[in-house]
Amino acid sequence: PALLALRHVLDDGADEYKIIMLNKRYLSFRVIKLNRECVRGLWAGQQQELVYLRNRDPERGSIQNAKQ
């Protein structure tokens, strides 16, 4: 089974349409358990980037978004 989707992306004035095809398949993966303090530490690091370093992109860290 497959699912087709049409996505409209408006980024910096560029008007793009993308076709995405999703396929159902079997994947094996592991589920891990994180303790509460680990999650709080990760969340605090993200908040520091957003508030103090003015990184507004929640996807990546400030080092990867740095201008080169």
The 8 nearest C-alpha neighbors of each residue, nearest first, counted from 0:
[[1, 23, 22, 2, 21, 24, 3, 20],
 [2, 0, 22, 21, 23, 3, 20, 24],
 [1, 3, 21, 20, 22, 4, 0, 19],
 [4, 2, 20, 19, 21, 1, 5, 18],
 [3, 5, 19, 18, 6, 20, 2, 21],
 [6, 4, 18, 17, 19, 7, 16, 3],
 [5, 7, 17, 16, 18, 8, 4, 19],
 [6, 8, 16, 15, 17, 9, 5, 14],
 [9, 7, 15, 16, 14, 10, 6, 17],
 [8, 10, 14, 13, 12, 15, 7, 11],
 [9, 11, 13, 12, 8, 14, 15, 7],
 [12, 10, 13, 9, 14, 8, 15, 7],
 [11, 13, 10, 9, 14, 15, 8, 7],
 [14, 12, 10, 11, 9, 15, 8, 16],
 [13, 15, 9, 8, 12, 10, 16, 7],
 [16, 14, 8, 7, 13, 9, 17, 10],
 [15, 17, 7, 6, 8, 18, 5, 14],
 [16, 18, 6, 5, 19, 7, 15, 8],
 [19, 17, 5, 4, 6, 20, 16, 3],
 [18, 20, 4, 3, 5, 17, 21, 6],
 [19, 21, 3, 2, 4, 22, 18, 1],
 [22, 20, 2, 1, 3, 19, 23, 4],
 [23, 21, 1, 0, 24, 20, 2, 3],
 [22, 24, 0, 1, 21, 25, 2, 26],
 [25, 23, 22, 26, 0, 21, 1, 27],
 [24, 26, 27, 23, 28, 22, 0, 21],
 [27, 25, 28, 24, 23, 29, 22, 30],
 [26, 28, 25, 29, 24, 30, 23, 31],
 [29, 27, 26, 30, 31, 25, 24, 32],
 [30, 28, 31, 27, 32, 26, 33, 25],
 [29, 31, 28, 32, 33, 27, 26, 34],
 [32, 30, 29, 33, 28, 34, 38, 37],
 [31, 33, 34, 30, 35, 29, 37, 38],
 [34, 32, 37, 35, 31, 38, 36, 30],
 [33, 35, 37, 36, 32, 38, 39, 31],
 [34, 36, 38, 37, 39, 33, 40, 32],
 [37, 35, 39, 38, 34, 40, 33, 41],
 [38, 36, 40, 39, 35, 34, 41, 33],
 [37, 39, 41, 35, 40, 36, 42, 34],
 [40, 38, 36, 42, 37, 41, 43, 35],
 [41, 39, 43, 37, 38, 42, 36, 44],
 [40, 42, 44, 38, 43, 39, 37, 45],
 [41, 43, 39, 45, 40, 44, 38, 46],
 [42, 44, 46, 40, 45, 41, 39, 47],
 [45, 43, 47, 41, 46, 42, 40, 48],
 [44, 46, 42, 48, 47, 43, 49, 41],
 [47, 45, 43, 49, 48, 44, 50, 42],
 [46, 48, 44, 50, 45, 51, 49, 43],
 [49, 47, 52, 45, 46, 54, 50, 51],
 [48, 50, 54, 46, 53, 47, 55, 52],
 [51, 49, 47, 53, 48, 46, 52, 54],
 [52, 50, 47, 53, 48, 49, 46, 54],
 [51, 53, 48, 54, 50, 49, 47, 61],
 [54, 52, 49, 50, 51, 55, 48, 47],
 [53, 55, 49, 52, 48, 56, 61, 50],
 [54, 56, 49, 53, 57, 48, 50, 52],
 [55, 57, 58, 54, 59, 49, 60, 64],
 [58, 56, 59, 55, 45, 54, 60, 49],
 [59, 57, 56, 60, 55, 64, 45, 61],
 [60, 58, 57, 63, 56, 61, 64, 62],
 [59, 61, 62, 63, 64, 58, 48, 57],
 [60, 62, 64, 63, 65, 54, 59, 48],
 [63, 61, 65, 64, 60, 59, 66, 54],
 [62, 64, 61, 65, 60, 59, 66, 67],
 [65, 63, 61, 62, 66, 60, 59, 54],
 [64, 66, 62, 63, 61, 67, 60, 54],
 [67, 65, 64, 63, 62, 61, 54, 60],
 [66, 65, 64, 63, 62, 61, 60, 59]]
